[in-house]
Amino acid sequence: MSSSLPDTWFHASGRLLIDLNTIASNYRTLKEQMADKACGACVKANCYGLGMDQIAPTLANEGCEDFFVSFLEGGIKLRAILPKARIHVFTGLSGGKPQDFVDYNLIPALNSLGEIQEWSDYCSKTVTRHTADIQIDTGMQRLGLPQDEIESVLNNPSLLGDLDIDLVFTHLACADTPSHPMNRQQLDYFTKVYERFGANRASLANSSGIFLGSDYHFDLARPGAALYGINPILGKPSPMAQVVRLQGKILQTRHVDTPQSVGYGATHRISEKGRIATVGVGYADGYLRSLSEGSLAHIGDIPVPVVGRVSMDMITLDISNVPEHMCSPGMIVDLIGPHQGVDTLAEKAGTIGYEILTSLGGRYYRTYLDGNEESG
Ligand SMILES: *Cc1c(COP(=O)(O)O)cnc(C)c1O
């Protein structure tokens, strides 16, 4: 497992392997859960930091037809990659004019009565029923028609005018905790109101929502995290497969002994004779500073603790238990991999897998594994 650096990433600080086959199989897993209902894909933030250019076509090849981005800008990028897909933009008209969405054939989420009016005016002016979505807020207080505007629509559906609404959708606040009472409350409310919006389809579930059962499925799911290997069910074994493997390379090793210390602040005191390896990945690469002291890396199958503070470009590992021939400069250390998935690392950092993935920096040499390559 521990081997010398391939020439191709010799100049990079580390390597990020992204397995497109696994993303495809994760998509199939979610699709199976959805049975005869449709499964879209959330590709916001450049596919949670992993690369829309490569991942969006992989998902489209698996039959995914509905893609979700946060901003107009992401929609425009995705349109260049997937000329035919339905692309939905969560932040809708807050980020652009109706004409911008029509120019790129994007579907904005209308998030207020004001935006519904704006879209409706635009449709009248252009004498075309351009398609939009309506997002309603059932508990996040974030985006979408707020409660009082939903009530206005229920009392006066003509406020929606004569629009072509593809989706009416809302977002669950606590879907990763199946026992949370808010799931049922949001479901009940959505079930009560969604038909009044006259949409072609309804959508509620994100990744975790899919696993709350078929009541939550409606016509279309919008999973993101689970596609990229994050566990959608808190505290239960993950139904998803790991997508990323993150590797750093050893820059230097040294022998240490008491009373030396390691790193900024001299927070780690050497208590007995041992060895330290420095690896060229730091918080500027998304290896969060909260992983200082006590998180794990692996050399081959051997766990090695991070000691001292994470620096901007480097971490230091206690390699006292690893044979010297496995830790020469240039050799590979697993930071996220078969021995430690993204969720485990996130937990050690006091965060969630979403933040780990979207923080992975731009300095890694990125390798996309597909059917033609052997995996890591
Ligand atoms: C991010 C997001 C999703 C996807 O959520 P995951 O938890 O990553 O599956 C779905 N819907 C909305 C509105 C979102 O913002």
The ligand as a Gaussian input file, in Angstrom:
#p B3LYP/6-31G(d) Opt

LIG

0 1
 C      -28.448000      20.745000      -0.190000
 C      -29.901000      20.515000      -0.426000
 C      -30.367000      19.226000      -0.752000
 C      -29.479000      18.008000      -0.680000
 O      -29.241000      17.701000       0.676000
 P      -28.338000      16.460000       1.136000
 O      -28.495000      16.436000       2.600000
 O      -26.950000      16.782000       0.720000
 O      -28.875000      15.250000       0.450000
 C      -31.700000      19.100000      -1.116000
 N      -32.536000      20.171000      -1.105000
 C      -32.127000      21.411000      -0.766000
 C      -33.104000      22.529000      -0.773000
 C      -30.806000      21.623000      -0.405000
 O      -30.394000      22.849000      -0.056000

